[in-house]
Amino acid sequence: MPRTRSDDSRLRGAPWHAESGGDGRVTGWMEGRRPRGTGWFPAALAALIQLPGVVIAVHDVQTAPATAAAVLVAFASSFLLLLGRAHPGPTLVAVAVLCAPAIAITLGPPFAAVPLAFAIVGAVVRGARVWAWWTVAGLGVAGPVGAYVLIGRPEAVIRPLIIALVLTLLVGVGEAIRGRRERYRELSRQVAARREAAAEAERLRIARELHDVLAHSLSQISVQAGVGLHLFDSRPDKAKESLEAIKTVSSQALEEVRGVLGFLRADGPAAARAPEPDLARIPVLADTYRRAGLDVRLEDELHSVPSAASQLALYRIVQESLTNVGRHAQARSVRIRLAEDDAAGAYVLTVSDDGRGLPEGGESDGKGMVGMRERAELLGGSFQVRATDGGGVTVEARIPRRTAEAA
């Protein structure tokens, strides 16, 4: 299951740097990696914006020393923003305490409120929302009261009230940024989970393919080697046929293994891949077992061509069934039937043998049975194993035609 283009495009459209780590995890500044300069930028910008107010305060230091001192203290509070990432709540309170006198007694543009604005937004974004709300509430009360006490005129309370209102709106801005950041973090987690699931599905697919290829091939090699050893002295010509069969089976197995694993090569040209097995190779498969002494009958009653995915699944189920017959069943004959159930709209595969039947306790839970069941169910079909009348085992797989054609 490869990752979708929509996932990547959504990530590329996000207003933050994101990239995929080697383990499939999405990383970015929201996951601990931030662009350079994000730590000192608010402090530098707040100090820069306050420079005009500092120049005016220094120019009027003789006539208004208290105002000049308050402005300089507010200017110095800008550098406390460097601590905001590690300690957002305490930093906000400290900046508010240092900026409050300048906000209360200065006239003109509220330059002294700039560090406080950065501190409020930063605290909310970093999760210190309670600190932000209590600080804004305190300034909304203490600011007007302090301005009235220090200046002595009722109209002096208007400016701190307006500043408190603006700071309240900035709390909302911080909440919006925090919510947006949480949404993108959740998106990155979902994409990472999907990639991990896709990687796990690919590992299972490779394991299933390798099991089917190797189990079948090694089983055939073992059977043919046994026949060759048994007939080596009495019938050398038959022993030679067994050796040729071993050569053919091993070559096919190597090609299939290269096809499964070739795309995993990290460098160099990709390994040559053999075409995936399809229904046309079932007669060849049956013939290898006939040469080993097993009576294999193949009945192909299909009147339509299944998709490549369903042909691969049907071939692998036949392959694994014959492998099980050769290894465990002690059967003399096998009947393979491919048909279509028009009423149910499904391809039906049955593999029946006359061997010793199911083991005690019912269906085997070996990896071969699990793999055959997974292949059928991945295409929306079903798989079952039952005892054959008169002895033996029957394997039946059904794959819906619509699902198979869309695969």
Buried (B, 14 or more C-beta within 10 A) or exposed (E): EEBEEEBBEBBEEBEBEBEBEEEBBBBBEBBEEBEEEEBEEBBBBBBEBBEEBBEBBEEEBEEBEEBBBBBBBBBEBBBBBBBBBEBBBBBBBBBBBBBBBBBBBBEEEBBBBBBBBBBBBBBBBBEBBEBBBBBBEBBBEBBBEBBBEEBEEEEBBEBBBEBBEBBBEBBEBBBEBBEBBEEBBEBBEEBBEBBEEBBEEEEEBBEBBBBBBBBBBBBBBBBBBEBBEEBBEEBEEBBEBBBEBBEBBBEBBEBBBEBBBBEEEEEEEEBEBBEBBBBEBBEEBBEBBEBBEBEBEBEEEBEEEBBEBBBBBBBBBBBBBBBBBBBBBEBEBBBBBBBBEEEEEBBBBBBBBBBEBBEEEEBBEBBBBBBBBBBBBBBBBEBEBEEBEEEBBBBBBBBBBEBBEEB
